[in-house]
Amino acid sequence: MDEQKLREKRISDKLSLDTLPYKLKNNSFKSLGLEISNFLHYVFSKQKKTESLRWCFKNIKRVKIFLQIFHANESGKEIYKEEIAKNIPEYSYKTIARIIDDGIQSGHFELLTPDGIKGSDNKIKNIRPSEKLIIDFLNLSIEVIAYMDKNQPK
């Protein structure tokens, strides 16, 4: 058996293919890899459509911070710089604060009191994604779901 076939067998043997919701034809992980690659290219091309998503997806730090803020917003929980820094310990508070401040200045994040009304107390800094960012992210997610449904193996 040549080295390429041995390599493919070693890879295939270590994949959790039994957890897929469908069987791969001929147990071909290469076709799965191609579909995943196509899917990721699709997602990245779609997220570049809007300025707010381009800003959020510029690097992994921004993505992680955005997801913390988005999750808190959708869960109805308060989120502050300190809480985000606690939840993402691989980055310094200073780095996280700088990214959040940049997001606020560029209009991608906003500071709202917990009940959603802008307050006059500068100490209250409950961070929320902007309406535009929420709409863009949810529209991207809807497109991703539609892509997955359309391309699901029959």
HELIX and SHEET records of a PDB file:
HELIX    1   1 GLU A    3  ASP A   13  1                                  11    
HELIX    2   2 LEU A   17  THR A   19  5                                   3    
HELIX    3   3 LYS A   25  ASN A   27  5                                   3    
HELIX    4   4 PHE A   29  GLN A   47  1                                  19    
HELIX    5   5 GLU A   51  CYS A   56  1                                   6    
HELIX    6   6 ILE A   60  SER A   75  1                                  16    
HELIX    7   7 LYS A   81  ASN A   87  1                                   7    
HELIX    8   8 TYR A   93  GLN A  105  1                                  13    
HELIX    9   9 GLU A  131  LYS A  150  1                                  20    
SHEET    1   A 2 PHE A 109  LEU A 111  0                                        
SHEET    2   A 2 ILE A 127  PRO A 129 -1                                        
END                                                                             
